[in-house]
Amino acid sequence: MALPSYTLTIDGREVSFDIEAEAFAMAASEFDARGEKLEISIAMGDCVYIGPLQMRHWWKMKREGVYYRDIPY
């Protein structure tokens, strides 16, 4: 069985990952470098499962240290 593929879309540019946590790490780096107005989403296969608004919310919580620690990213 093949592992799922994750696609991080940053302002229309797509980057593929085999590991979800790596996609989140790149998203955080992009937000840190370019600010919260980025349009970032994460898809698994053909389905977007975390859209831009959720990604901004996640990044703000992560930056402020107010996110759920049991989530691995």
C-alpha positions, -999 to 999 in steps of 0.1 A, spaced: 0 0 0 14 34 -10 17 62 16 -6 92 12 9 122 -6 4 157 8 4 188 -13 11 221 3 -2 250 -19 13 284 -12 -2 313 -32 -8 289 -61 26 271 -60 24 234 -51 50 214 -32 45 177 -26 55 158 6 54 122 18 53 133 54 25 156 67 47 171 94 72 183 68 43 201 50 34 219 82 70 228 89 73 244 54 40 262 60 52 276 93 85 288 76 66 305 48 42 322 73 72 333 94 90 347 64 62 363 44 34 370 69 -1 359 76 -17 371 43 -4 340 25 -29 316 10 -17 282 22 -37 250 22 -28 213 26 -44 185 5 -41 148 9 -45 132 -25 -71 153 -44 -89 166 -13 -80 198 5 -84 191 42 -70 222 58 -78 255 40 -62 289 42 -83 302 71 -76 271 92 -39 273 83 -37 310 94 -54 301 127 -30 271 132 0 293 126 -11 321 149 -18 295 177 16 278 171 34 311 171 18 321 204 23 287 219 -15 282 224 -20 251 203 -28 215 213 5 198 221 -8 164 212 -10 173 176 24 162 161 30 193 139 
